[in-house]
Amino acid sequence: MEELNELSPYVLVIAASVIIIVSYLFNVVSQKTNIPSVILLILTGIGISQGLKYIGLDLEDILFKVLEVLGILGLIMIVLEAALDLKLGRDKLKLIINSFVVAFLSLGLTCFAIAYILVYFLEMEMMNAILYSVPLSVMSSSIIIPSVANLIGSKKEFLIYEATFSDILGIMVFYFIIGNANASDAKEVFFDISSNITLTVLLSIILGYALVYLIQKLDSKVKLFLLISFLILLYSVGKYYKLSSLIIILLFGLLLNNHKLFFRGWFKQFTNEKKLNEALDDLHLVTLETAFVVRTFFFVIFGMTLQLKSLLSIQTAIVSLIIILATYIIRWPLLKIFSNRSLKPAFFVTPRGLITILLYFSIPDEFKFEEFRPGILLYVIMLTNIVMTYGLITDKSDKSEDIEKLEFDDWEELDEELKLLKEEDNNDDQSTENTQDKIEQQEEKK
């Protein structure tokens, strides 16, 4: 704290403002080039860290606590943002089921594959390895959702659903493992998990309906951050009692965004269509802006906490590359089986990010393994984002796949193609003239 006391509050305000402005510019660059802004933010954090060390400031202890708080807020905002974007309906039932199955199987298979890699290379115990493998197996919705904004509808929706399910399932599995690490048998684990999920879903449905009803009854203009505070409170209380409280956030967002679907029959009398639509638009904007700010500082501070020495280890690089290779080997057949769409770019879009970092820092002290290097996290995050960037950039050429292409090997062939096109145009003109003549003849007869 002494280091912070030495800094003027104006310096801190200036630094925060500059970071947000730079983050916005990174978003613009990301939209133009498909380079994920998360990479640029982490690199910015690394640069700031080196600058602070150069002038003799060490904020590492403070940053870790700030990082944990930002991670929780970011997680809530990101899932809420995703839920407010998801439209439910019979026409999307197959899409939702397929994306859930891909997320579930991908998470499970990747977890076990990474666990065995960690056991083999780092000689970890299996329980520790599984716990460390979960953060490395979860897709980052905070990166995927803004990155796929320019994709066509079906591809974009599949990836948003998959990323959201991956986040939720990953967090649930992570805390289930911690909560049942000392369980005596499988029956105890099954009972704990099933009762936890059942209780959480029931509470989520009740609280979701109550919050949607409440939001339309609040007449004050200052109500959105009140609602977000309620959600943060419910999430935190749920986590304190070891519930899967992220489901509360997800169901509230789905209920609000799909209120026509959930408020039917007898429930319809409790809704005001105009107020709900206004609240939805306002909440969407506030959530988007808040998620942007939280995400910005989270990744910058993560970059500031990184130890660059861990990146110089050959073992760290090898383990990271094998983990990434295993991830894509598992992803290919799952998409092939359960996705009716082209595998491109979905195959490349499986980045790691905020959830990976948040869960890693949430590993309890009794499960921590000193030989595990944080550099593995950075390698996996950076490389999976680079692969995603490649997939999205190369996908640009496929957007006009329905347009017939003019193919030729030389100029003579081009002339032949042009002649054929002219003949087709002439035939079309002739058929149009014939049709018009027939119409005129029929009118004359009348």
C-alpha positions in Angstrom: 0.0 0.0 0.0 3.0 2.3 0.6 3.7 2.3 -3.2 0.1 3.4 -3.9 0.3 6.2 -1.3 3.3 7.6 -3.1 1.2 8.0 -6.3 -1.0 11.1 -6.8 -4.7 10.2 -7.2 -4.6 12.3 -10.4 -1.9 10.0 -11.8 -4.1 6.9 -11.1 -7.1 8.6 -12.7 -5.0 9.6 -15.8 -3.6 6.1 -16.0 -7.1 4.5 -15.8 -8.5 6.9 -18.5 -5.6 6.2 -20.8 -6.0 2.5 -20.4 -9.7 2.7 -21.3 -9.0 4.9 -24.4 -6.2 2.5 -25.5 -8.6 -0.4 -25.0 -11.2 1.2 -27.2 -8.5 1.7 -29.9 -7.6 -1.9 -29.6 -11.3 -2.8 -30.2 -11.2 -0.8 -33.4 -8.0 -2.6 -34.5 -9.6 -5.9 -33.6 -12.7 -5.2 -35.8 -10.5 -4.2 -38.7 -8.0 -7.0 -38.5 -9.7 -9.7 -36.3 -6.7 -9.6 -34.0 -8.2 -10.3 -30.5 -7.9 -7.2 -28.3 -7.2 -9.5 -25.3 -3.7 -10.1 -26.7 -3.0 -6.4 -27.1 -4.3 -5.8 -23.5 -2.1 -8.5 -22.0 0.9 -7.1 -23.8 0.0 -3.6 -22.6 -0.1 -5.0 -19.0 3.3 -6.6 -19.5 4.7 -3.3 -20.7 3.2 -1.3 -17.8 4.7 -3.9 -15.4 8.2 -3.5 -16.8 7.8 0.3 -16.6 6.7 0.2 -12.9 9.7 -2.1 -12.1 12.0 0.3 -13.8 10.9 3.2 -11.6 11.0 0.9 -8.5 7.3 0.3 -7.9 6.1 -3.2 -6.9 2.2 -3.6 -6.8 2.1 -7.3 -7.2 0.3 -8.1 -3.9 -2.4 -5.5 -4.5 -2.9 -6.5 -8.1 -3.7 -10.1 -7.3 -6.6 -9.1 -5.1 -7.9 -6.6 -7.6 -7.6 -9.2 -10.3 -9.8 -11.6 -8.4 -12.5 -9.0 -7.8 -12.5 -7.9 -11.5 -12.6 -11.5 -12.6 -15.9 -12.1 -10.6 -17.5 -8.9 -11.9 -16.3 -9.7 -15.5 -17.7 -13.2 -15.3 -21.1 -11.9 -14.3 -21.2 -9.2 -16.9 -20.0 -11.5 -19.7 -22.6 -14.2 -19.0 -25.4 -11.6 -18.6 -24.3 -10.0 -21.9 -24.3 -13.4 -23.6 -27.8 -14.3 -22.2 -29.2 -11.0 -23.4 -28.1 -11.9 -26.9 -29.6 -15.4 -27.0 -33.0 -15.8 -28.6 -34.8 -19.1 -27.8 -37.4 -20.8 -30.0 -38.4 -24.1 -31.6 -36.5 -23.3 -34.7 -33.2 -23.0 -32.6 -33.8 -26.1 -30.4 -31.5 -28.3 -32.5 -28.8 -25.6 -32.6 -29.0 -25.2 -28.8 -28.8 -29.0 -28.2 -25.9 -29.5 -30.6 -23.9 -26.5 -29.2 -24.5 -27.8 -25.6 -23.4 -31.4 -26.6 -20.2 -30.0 -28.3 -19.4 -27.8 -25.2 -20.1 -30.6 -22.7 -18.1 -33.3 -24.6 -15.3 -30.9 -25.5 -14.9 -29.8 -21.9 -14.9 -33.4 -20.5 -12.6 -35.0 -23.1 -10.2 -32.0 -23.2 -10.0 -32.0 -19.3 -8.9 -35.6 -19.2 -6.5 -35.2 -22.1 -4.8 -32.2 -20.5 -4.8 -33.9 -17.1 -2.8 -36.9 -18.5 -0.4 -34.5 -20.2 0.2 -32.7 -16.8 0.6 -36.0 -15.0 3.1 -37.2 -17.6 5.3 -34.0 -18.0 4.9 -32.4 -14.5 4.4 -35.6 -12.4 1.3 -34.1 -10.8 -1.3 -36.2 -8.9 -4.4 -37.0 -10.9 -6.7 -34.9 -8.7 -4.5 -31.9 -9.0 -4.0 -32.4 -12.7 -7.8 -32.6 -13.3 -8.3 -29.4 -11.3 -5.6 -27.6 -13.3 -6.9 -28.9 -16.6 -10.4 -27.4 -16.2 -9.3 -23.8 -16.6 -7.3 -24.8 -19.7 -10.3 -26.5 -21.2 -12.9 -23.7 -21.0 -13.6 -21.5 -24.0 -13.7 -17.8 -23.4 -17.0 -16.2 -24.2 -15.6 -12.8 -23.3 -13.3 -13.2 -26.4 -15.6 -15.2 -28.7 -18.7 -13.0 -28.4 -17.1 -9.8 -29.8 -14.8 -11.7 -32.1 -17.6 -13.5 -34.1 -19.8 -10.4 -34.5 -19.1 -10.3 -38.2 -20.0 -13.9 -38.9 -23.2 -15.0 -40.6 -26.1 -15.7 -38.2 -26.0 -19.5 -37.9 -22.2 -19.7 -37.4 -22.2 -16.8 -34.9 -25.1 -18.2 -32.8 -23.6 -21.7 -32.6 -20.3 -20.3 -31.3 -22.0 -17.9 -28.8 -24.1 -20.8 -27.4 -21.1 -23.1 -27.3 -18.9 -20.5 -25.5 -21.6 -19.6 -23.0 -22.3 -23.3 -22.2 -18.5 -23.9 -21.9 -18.1 -21.1 -19.4 -21.0 -22.3 -17.2 -20.1 -26.0 -17.4 -16.5 -25.3 -16.7 -17.2 -23.2 -13.7 -19.7 -25.7 -12.3 -17.2 -28.6 -12.9 -14.4 -26.7 -11.3 -16.2 -26.0 -8.1 -17.8 -29.5 -8.0 -14.3 -31.0 -8.0 -13.2 -28.7 -5.2 -16.3 -29.4 -3.2 -16.1 -33.2 -3.6 -12.4 -33.7 -3.4 -12.7 -35.4 -0.1 -15.9 -37.4 -0.9 -15.8 -41.0 0.3 -17.6 -42.6 -2.7 -19.3 -42.0 -6.0 -22.8 -42.0 -4.6 -21.9 -39.1 -2.3 -20.5 -37.1 -5.3 -23.6 -37.9 -7.5 -26.0 -36.8 -4.7 -24.1 -33.6 -4.0 -23.9 -32.6 -7.7 -27.6 -33.5 -8.5 -28.9 -31.8 -5.4 -26.8 -28.7 -6.1 -28.0 -28.4 -9.7 -31.6 -29.0 -8.8 -31.6 -26.5 -6.0 -29.8 -23.9 -8.1 -32.1 -24.3 -11.1 -35.3 -24.0 -8.9 -33.9 -20.9 -7.1 -32.8 -19.4 -10.5 -36.3 -19.8 -12.0 -38.0 -18.2 -9.0 -35.5 -15.4 -8.7 -35.4 -14.8 -12.5 -39.2 -14.4 -12.7 -39.1 -12.1 -9.6 -36.4 -9.9 -11.0 -38.1 -9.6 -14.4 -41.3 -8.6 -12.6 -39.3 -6.1 -10.4 -37.5 -4.4 -13.3 -40.8 -3.2 -14.9 -42.2 -1.9 -11.5 -39.2 0.3 -10.8 -40.2 3.9 -11.8 -36.9 5.5 -10.9 -34.6 6.4 -13.8 -31.7 5.1 -11.7 -32.5 1.4 -11.6 -30.2 -0.6 -13.9 -27.1 -0.6 -11.6 -29.5 -1.4 -8.7 -30.6 -4.5 -10.7 -27.0 -5.4 -11.5 -26.1 -5.1 -7.8 -28.9 -7.5 -7.0 -27.4 -10.0 -9.5 -23.9 -9.6 -8.1 -25.3 -10.1 -4.6 -27.2 -13.2 -5.6 -24.2 -14.6 -7.4 -21.9 -14.0 -4.4 -24.3 -15.4 -1.8 -24.8 -18.4 -4.0 -21.0 -19.0 -4.4 -20.6 -18.6 -0.7 -23.0 -21.5 -0.2 -21.3 -23.4 -3.0 -24.2 -23.2 -5.4 -23.8 -22.9 -9.2 -25.1 -19.4 -9.0 -23.9 -18.5 -12.6 -27.2 -20.2 -13.6 -29.1 -17.4 -11.9 -27.4 -14.8 -14.1 -28.0 -16.9 -17.2 -31.7 -17.6 -16.6 -32.4 -14.0 -15.7 -30.9 -12.9 -19.0 -32.8 -15.5 -21.0 -36.1 -14.8 -19.2 -35.8 -11.0 -19.9 -34.7 -11.4 -23.5 -37.3 -14.1 -24.2 -40.1 -12.8 -22.0 -42.8 -13.5 -24.6 -41.8 -17.2 -24.5 -41.7 -17.5 -20.7 -44.5 -15.2 -19.7 -47.5 -16.9 -21.3 -51.0 -17.7 -20.3 -51.6 -16.7 -16.6 -48.1 -15.2 -16.4 -48.8 -12.7 -19.2 -50.8 -10.4 -16.9 -47.6 -9.6 -14.9 -45.8 -8.2 -17.9 -45.7 -4.7 -19.5 -44.3 -5.2 -23.1 -43.2 -1.6 -23.5 -41.4 -1.4 -20.2 -39.7 -4.7 -20.6 -38.4 -3.8 -24.1 -37.1 -0.5 -22.8 -35.4 -2.2 -19.8 -33.9 -4.8 -22.1 -32.4 -2.2 -24.4 -31.0 -0.1 -21.5 -29.7 -3.2 -19.6 -28.0 -4.5 -22.8 -26.2 -1.1 -23.2 -25.1 -0.9 -19.6 -24.0 -4.5 -19.5 -22.0 -4.1 -22.7 -20.2 -0.9 -21.4 -19.6 -2.4 -18.0 -18.2 -5.6 -19.4 -15.9 -3.6 -21.7 -14.4 -1.7 -18.7 -14.1 -4.7 -16.4 -12.6 -6.8 -19.2 -10.1 -4.1 -20.1 -8.7 -3.8 -16.6 -8.8 -7.5 -16.0 -6.5 -8.4 -18.9 -4.2 -5.4 -18.4 -3.7 -6.3 -14.7 -3.2 -10.0 -15.6 -0.4 -8.9 -17.9 1.1 -6.9 -15.1 1.1 -10.0 -12.8 2.9 -12.3 -15.3 6.4 -13.5 -14.6 8.2 -13.4 -18.0 10.9 -15.8 -16.7 8.3 -18.6 -16.9 8.0 -18.1 -20.6 11.7 -18.9 -21.2 11.3 -22.5 -20.0 11.5 -25.1 -22.9 9.3 -27.5 -20.9 6.7 -24.8 -20.5 6.6 -24.2 -24.2 6.4 -28.0 -25.1 3.6 -28.7 -22.6 1.7 -25.7 -23.9 2.0 -26.8 -27.5 0.9 -30.4 -26.7 -2.1 -29.0 -24.7 -3.1 -26.9 -27.7 -2.7 -29.8 -30.1 -4.8 -32.0 -28.0 -7.5 -29.3 -27.8 -7.9 -29.1 -31.6 -7.6 -32.9 -32.2 -10.6 -33.4 -29.9 -12.5 -30.5 -31.4 -12.4 -31.6 -35.0 -14.5 -34.8 -34.7 -17.0 -33.2 -32.3 -17.8 -30.4 -34.8 -17.8 -33.0 -37.7 -20.5 -35.0 -35.9 -22.7 -32.4 -34.2 -22.4 -29.3 -36.4 -24.3 -29.1 -39.7 -22.3 -26.1 -40.7 -18.9 -25.7 -42.4 -16.1 -26.5 -39.9 -14.5 -23.3 -40.8 -14.1 -21.0 -38.9 -15.7 -22.8 -35.9 -12.8 -25.3 -35.7 -10.3 -22.4 -35.1 -12.5 -20.6 -32.6 -11.7 -22.1 -29.2 -9.7 -19.3 -27.4 -8.9 -19.3 -23.7 -9.1 -16.1 -21.7 -10.9 -14.6 -18.7 -12.4 -17.8 -17.3 -9.0 -19.6 -17.7 -7.3 -16.9 -15.6 -10.1 -16.6 -13.1 -10.3 -20.3 -12.3 -6.6 -20.7 -12.1 -6.4 -18.0 -9.4 -9.3 -19.7 -7.6 -7.4 -22.9 -7.0 -7.3 -23.4 -3.2 -3.8 -23.5 -1.6 -4.1 -27.2 -0.6 -4.4 -28.1 -4.3 -1.7 -25.8 -5.7 1.3 -27.4 -7.4 4.5 -25.4 -7.3 6.0 -26.9 -10.4 3.1 -25.6 -12.6 4.3 -22.5 -14.4 1.8 -19.7 -15.2 3.6 -19.3 -18.5 1.6 -22.3 -19.7 -1.5 -20.2 -19.2 -0.1 -17.3 -21.3 1.1 -19.6 -24.1 -2.2 -21.3 -24.3 -4.2 -18.1 -24.2 -2.0 -16.3 -26.8 -1.7 -19.2 -29.2 -5.4 -20.2 -29.2 -6.2 -16.5 -29.8 -3.7 -16.4 -32.7 -5.2 -19.5 -34.2 -8.7 -18.0 -33.9 -7.5 -14.8 -35.6 -6.2 -16.9 -38.5 -9.5 -18.7 -38.8 -11.6 -15.5 -38.8 -9.3 -13.7 -41.2 -9.3 -16.5 -43.7 -13.1 -17.0 -43.4 -13.6 -13.6 -45.0 -13.0 -15.1 -48.4 -15.9 -17.5 -47.8 -18.7 -15.0 -47.2 -19.7 -15.0 -50.9 -19.7 -18.7 -51.2 -23.2 -18.7 -52.8 -22.0 -16.5 -55.7 -21.0 -18.4 -58.8 -17.3 -17.8 -59.5 -15.9 -17.1 -63.0 -13.0 -19.5 -63.5 -10.5 -19.5 -66.3 -6.9 -20.5 -67.0 -6.1 -18.1 -69.7 -7.4 -15.1 -71.6 -9.0 -17.2 -74.4 -11.0 -19.0 -71.8 -12.1 -15.7 -70.3 -13.4 -14.6 -73.7 -15.3 -17.9 -74.0 -16.8 -17.2 -70.5 -17.8 -13.7 -71.5 -19.4 -14.9 -74.8 -21.5 -17.4 -72.8 -22.6 -14.7 -70.4 -23.6 -12.4 -73.3 -25.6 -15.2 -74.9 -27.4 -15.9 -71.7 -28.3 -12.1 -71.4 -29.5 -12.1 -75.0 -31.7 -15.1 -74.4 -33.1 -13.5 -71.3 -33.9 -10.3 -73.2 -35.5 -12.3 -76.0 -37.7 -14.3 -73.6 -38.7 -11.0 -71.9 -39.7 -9.5 -75.3 -41.7 -12.6 -76.2 -43.5 -12.4 -72.9 -44.4 -8.8 -73.4 -45.6 -9.5 -77.0 -47.9 -12.2 -75.7 -49.3 -9.9 -73.0 -50.0 -7.2 -75.7 -51.7 -9.7 -78.0 -54.0 -10.9 -75.2 -54.9 -7.3 -74.3 -55.7 -6.6 -78.0 -58.0 -9.7 -78.1 -59.9 -8.4 -75.0 
